């Protein structure tokens, strides 16, 4: 999807009919209505995908090297503010809705698996933080 947007040199915008249609797929209230313990992995993938979309808006670059400067980031934040707010707000609501299922899953794990999952999560967070510090 990102390659398509880069080829078009634009991202879906809320002020266009097509943009609204595309973004509504990622902020559909039916996603929250269809929650279940059996679909936890799929539901977590949805939150990750929405996070990826927000990151795409913030780091969108039209230059061939796909590099982004601090000024580009600031400009993207201003330019795509409605889309970033819409996606971020929905993702917060969505994650809040699936949190009971995530917590239940975690509580049902044996202690050894809880420790391993905690370590894995900490390492993943550190890796993400370093990615941003390293540029």
C-alpha positions in Angstrom: 0.0 0.0 0.0 2.8 2.4 0.9 4.4 1.9 -2.6 1.1 2.8 -4.2 0.8 6.0 -2.2 4.4 6.9 -2.9 3.9 6.4 -6.6 0.8 8.7 -6.4 2.9 11.0 -4.3 0.1 11.3 -1.7 -1.6 9.6 1.2 -5.4 9.1 1.6 -6.8 12.4 3.0 -10.0 12.9 5.0 -11.0 15.8 2.9 -11.5 13.6 -0.2 -14.2 11.0 -0.8 -11.6 8.3 -1.7 -9.5 9.1 1.4 -12.5 8.9 3.7 -13.4 5.5 2.2 -9.9 4.1 2.7 -9.5 5.5 6.2 -13.0 4.3 7.3 -11.8 0.7 6.7 -9.2 1.2 9.5 -11.6 3.1 11.9 -14.8 1.0 11.4 -16.7 0.6 14.7 -17.6 -2.9 13.6 -14.0 -3.8 14.3 -14.6 -3.2 18.0 -18.0 -5.0 17.9 -16.4 -8.1 16.5 -13.9 -8.7 19.3 -13.3 -12.1 20.8 -10.7 -14.0 22.7 -10.3 -16.4 19.7 -9.2 -13.6 17.4 -6.6 -12.0 19.7 -3.6 -12.4 17.3 -5.6 -10.9 14.4 -6.8 -8.0 16.7 -3.3 -7.2 17.8 -2.2 -7.2 14.1 -4.9 -4.6 13.4 -3.5 -2.3 16.1 0.0 -2.8 14.8 -1.2 -2.0 11.3 -3.0 1.2 12.4 0.2 2.2 14.2 2.2 1.5 11.0 -0.3 3.7 9.1 0.2 6.6 11.6 4.0 6.2 11.3 3.6 6.2 7.5 1.8 9.6 7.7 4.4 11.0 10.0 7.4 9.8 8.0 6.0 10.1 4.5 8.8 11.2 2.1 8.6 12.0 -1.5 12.4 12.1 -2.1 13.9 9.1 -3.8 16.1 8.2 -0.8 13.0 8.0 1.5 14.9 10.0 4.1 13.1 12.3 6.4 14.4 15.3 8.3 13.0 16.8 11.5 11.4 19.5 9.3 9.8 16.9 7.1 8.4 15.2 10.2 7.0 18.5 11.5 5.5 19.4 8.1 3.9 15.9 7.9 2.4 16.3 11.4 0.8 19.6 10.4 -0.2 18.4 6.9 -1.7 15.1 8.0 -2.9 16.1 11.5 -6.6 15.1 10.9 -5.6 11.7 9.6 -3.1 11.1 12.4 -5.6 12.1 15.0 -8.4 9.9 13.6 -6.2 6.8 13.3 -4.6 7.4 16.7 -7.8 8.0 18.5 -9.4 4.9 17.0 -6.4 2.8 17.8 -6.5 3.9 21.4 -10.2 2.9 21.6 -9.6 -0.4 19.8 -6.7 -1.3 22.0 -8.7 -0.4 25.1 -11.4 -2.7 23.9 -9.1 -5.7 23.4 -7.1 -5.1 26.5 -9.3 -7.4 28.7 -8.6 -10.3 26.2 -4.9 -9.5 26.2 -4.9 -9.4 30.1 -6.8 -12.7 30.2 -4.4 -14.3 27.8 -1.4 -13.1 29.9 -3.0 -14.3 33.2 -3.6 -17.8 31.8 0.1 -18.2 30.8 2.4 -20.3 33.1 4.9 -18.1 35.1 7.9 -19.2 33.0 6.1 -18.0 29.8 5.1 -14.8 31.5 8.7 -14.0 32.2 9.8 -14.8 28.7 7.0 -12.7 27.2 7.9 -9.8 29.5 11.6 -10.0 28.3 10.5 -10.2 24.7 8.3 -7.2 25.1 11.0 -5.2 26.8 13.5 -6.1 24.1 11.0 -5.1 21.4 10.4 -1.7 23.0 14.1 -1.1 23.4 14.6 -2.0 19.8 11.9 0.4 18.6 13.3 3.2 20.8 16.8 2.7 19.4 15.4 2.8 15.9 14.1 6.3 16.4 17.2 7.5 18.2 19.4 6.1 15.5 17.3 7.9 12.9 
